[in-house]
């Protein structure tokens, strides 16, 4: 019996010894791995700094959006904001704030005229963007990048795990994250709904009167649209406008401008550029691809 106990003690001591050795090896490997990753990151930042003249180190910028894309965004932004200001108050005409805003535009007729003008702006930019997306090389590339993929679904799950503490690393995104893709396709849905239902109401009324252009008659319209179709379109237009307003203010503005990492505003929609640090944090996969292409180009070029 005593011999068995001695054997057990010997085994336990040997197991404990080997476990310590293995844990020591694993700890050394992890330390070495973390050290290499840190040094690699430091080398990237150092090489970027060394490329600048001494005493004149500048922040490296990456072009994210072209002037064409920024033009489209500004037209869309302007049209949407003005449509909200002139449309939503008409949904709540008895509200004090609504009445104040309507009076700013010269009453209901004036607000409606401004609303029709910027509705034409929304139609224009919707058509323009479709042409840009299929005829422009950059447009086609971005459109392809914005298509939903299986990675987006796994990114949502992994990001939730990160927020809940079940994952240590943030999800790495490419050119567009699932949040940005949602924003993009939500605009498509909104344009179809708002332009479609708005045109049904114009046809039913037989005319519309945009600011500057004056009254434009659609004499054939009333014969095409029934009262029930008009009523449905009007309700859909009103509710979708309110939903779009809430999504823009509560979702898009927070993600792009009001969250702590961006407050008070991201300037990329104006400049089209992001700093190297922003690219590394927000679009690391795209950043790695750009750096790889720059390195290949540099290596292939003659000295």
N, C-alpha and C positions, 0 to 999 in steps of 0.2 A: 504493500500500500504506500509505504514511504517512498519506494522507488518510483511509483507512478506519479506521485506528487512532485518529485524532483524532476522527472521528465517533463511534466507540464510546466514547471517553472522555467526550465531551460528553453522550452518551445516559446513560451510567452516572452521571455527576454529576447530571444532571437527575432521573433515577429516584431516586437517593439523597436529593436535595433534597425531592422530592415525598413520598417515604416519610416523611421526618422531619416534614414539615408535616402529613401525615395522622395519623401516630402522635401528634403533639402535639394535634391536634383530638380524637382518640379519648380520649387521656389526660384532656383538659379535660372532655369529656363525662362520663367515668366519675367524675372527681373531683366534678363538679357533682351527679351522681346520688347518689353516696354521701353528700355533704354534705346534700342535701335529705332523704334517708331518715333521716339522723341527727337533723336538726333537727325533722323530723316526729315522731320518737320522743320527742325531748326535750320538744316541745310537749305531747304527750299526758301525759307524766309531770308536767310543770309545771302543766298545767291541773288534774290530779288533786290536786296539792299545794296549789294556790291555792284550791281549793274548801274547804279546811280552815282554821279560824281560826288567826291567827298564834300561833306558840308551842304549838299543839295539833294538829300534823299527825298524822293517824292513818293506818294502813294500810287501804287499801280492800279489802273482802272481797266475794266473789261466792258466792252460794248455789248449790252444785252438786247436793247431794242433800237431799231433803225429810226431815222427821222420819219419815214413813211408810217411805221407802226405807231409812233408817238402821235402823229397827226390824226390817225384814226381814233386813237384812244381819247384825245382831247375833244374831237367832234362828238364822239359817243358820250363822253362825260358831260359836256355842255348841254347837249340835247336832252340827256336823261334828267339832269338836275332841273332844267327849265320845264320839262314835261311834268316832273313831280310837283314843282312849285305852282304850276298853273292848272294841274289836274286834280291832285289829291284834295285841295281845299274845296273843289266843287262837289266832292263826295260827302263832305261834312260842312255844308253851307251855313249852318246855324252856329257853328263854333266861332268864338271871338277871334282866334288867331287866323282861321280860314277867311273870315270876313275882312280882316286887316290886309291879308296877302292879296285877296281878290281886288280890293280897292287900290292897291299899289299898281295893279295893271289896268286901272280904269274901269273896274266893274267886271261882271261876268262875261260880257261881250268882248272886252279887251283881253281878258285872260284866255278866252277861247281862241281868239285870233293869234295870240302868241303861242298857244298850245299847238295849233295847226301848223304854224311856221316851223317849230322845232320837231314836229312829227315828220315833216318833210326832210329835215336834217337826219332823223333816225332812219328813214327809208333810204336816203342817199348813202349813208355810211354802211348800212346793211348790205346794199348792192355792191358798193365799192369794196368791202371786205371780202365778199365772195369772189369777185374778180381777182383781187390781190392774192387770195388763198390758192387759186388754181393757175394763174398766169405768171406770178412772180416766183422765182426760185426760192427766195427766203420765205415767202408765204407758204409754199408747198412744204418746205422743210418744217416750219413751225406747226402747220396743220397736222402733219404726220406725227410730230412729237406730242401734240395735244390729244391724240386719240387715246381713249382709255386702254389700259393693258392689265394683264394679270398681276404685274408688279404693283400696280396701284392698290389692288385689294390687299395684297400682303403688306404693303406699306401702311395702310390704315390699321391693320391688326397689330403690326409691330410698333407703330407709334403709340397706340393705346397701351400696349404693354410697357412702353417707356414711361408714359405719363403715370401709370399705376405702380411703377417701381419693379416690374417683372423683367425689365430689360435695361442694361446699363448704357448702351449706346443709342444715340438718336438714329433715325432712319436716314440713309444717304439718298438724296434726290439728284436727278439729272437736270435737264433744262427746265422742266416743269414738274412740280409736285402735284399730288392728287388734289390739293386745295385749289391750286391755280387752274387745273383742268376743270374742276367743278365750276369755278367762276366763269370760265370761258363758255362751257356748254350751257350754263344757266342763262347767259346772255343770248345765245341762239334761241333757246326756248322762249325767253322773254320777247325777243324781236318778232318771232312768228306769231305769238299770242297777241301782242300789242298792235302790231301793224295789221294783222289779219282782222281782228275785231274792230280796230279803228276804221279800216276801209269799208267794212260792212256798214258802220254807222254813217260814214260819208255818203255811201251809195243810197242808203235809205232816205237820208235828208235831201239828196239830190244836189248837194253843193257843200263846199267848205271854203273858209275865208282866212287863209294864212296872212300874217303880217307882211307888208311890202307888196305881195302879189295881188292882194285884193280877192274878190269873190271869184271862185272857179266853179262853174256849174257842171253837174253830172246828170244831165237830163234823163239818161237811160237808167239811172240807178234805182229810183223808186219802184220801177216795174220788176226789178230783179229780187228785191228783198221784202219778205213778208214781215208783218208786225211781230210775230213770235220769234223769228230769226233775229230781228233787231233787238228785241228785249233780252234775248239770251246773250247776244254779242255785247250789249251794253253792260250787263252784269259781269260777264267774264272780263271785260276790259277794266272795269272798276276794281274788281277783286285782285286781278293780276297786277295792277298798278300798285295797290297797297302792299301786296306780297313782295314785289320787286323793291319797293322802298325799304321795307324792313330788312330784306336780305342785303341790300347795298350798304345800309347804315350799320346793321348789326353784325354782318359777316365780313363783307369785303373791306369796308373802312377799317375795321378792327385788325384784320389780318395784315393789311398793307400799310396802315398808318398808325393806328392807336395802340398796338401791342407794345410792351415795354422795350423790345429790341428795335422798334422803328420810330417810336414817338419822338417828335410830334408828327413826322411825315417822312415817308420814303420819297426820295427825289428821282428815282429811276424813271418814273413816268414823264419827267421833264427833261432830264439829261440823257436818259437811255443807258447810263453807265452804273456799274457796281464796283466797289473796291475789291481788292484781292481778298481781304478778310471776309467780306460779305459773301463772295463767291464760295470760299472755302467752307463757310458755315451753312449757307443756305442751298447751294447747288454744288456739293463736292464732286459728284460724278462728272458733271459738265466741266468743272474746273480741272480735274485730272485729265480729261480728254483734251482740253485746250492746251494744257502744259505739255502733254505727250506729243501733240501735233507740232507745237512750237519747237520742241526738242528734235523731232524727226526732221523738220524743215531746216533747223540749224545744222544738224549733222550731215544732211544731204547737200547743203550748199557748199561751194568751193571756198577754200580759205582765202 
